[in-house]
Amino acid sequence: MDPVRTCVGCRTRASRSTLVRVVAIDSTLVLDERASMPGRGAWVHDTPECMTAALRRRAFVRALRVSGSLDTQTIEEHLQRKG
């Protein structure tokens, strides 16, 4: 059975295989494609709606428990490539 995680964008529960893990490295958001990077991770659907909602609501900052702001450029570039 696949573990269940909550998307920080839409707040719905989904299997881990349908979500993408995001971690903060030196105050920069990085997509963890293999879900194996060390540290705290936030899970989000790989859709523009969920990613945008998570960025707008500052959900990554809360989920990753970082103080201050995060560089979201890598997430925004990922959204542009998908869109």
Steps between C-alpha positions, in 0.01 A plus 500: 500500500633841397547754783257793508610865517315833498552744214601842637325666206148358507517335845362167373648166592654297219737210456866590510551381142266773364677784682836673461725567800647847544789579736678821599874515441666825607163685491430377146212269416617191311292224345605166646417278202613176666364595846833414659662833591573552869298733714139596538284480190168637383277305262303659218314386188703568185230728358513875440192550720647331808848645457362852455265463798787380720720793395219754544408370848867470606429134577858392428637736766264354761537136395878514486518702824745757373524856622498782250423467133596233249634538147221357284673544164553126439130427563393785270734374225357150540148641460600687183647181348182305577261774387 
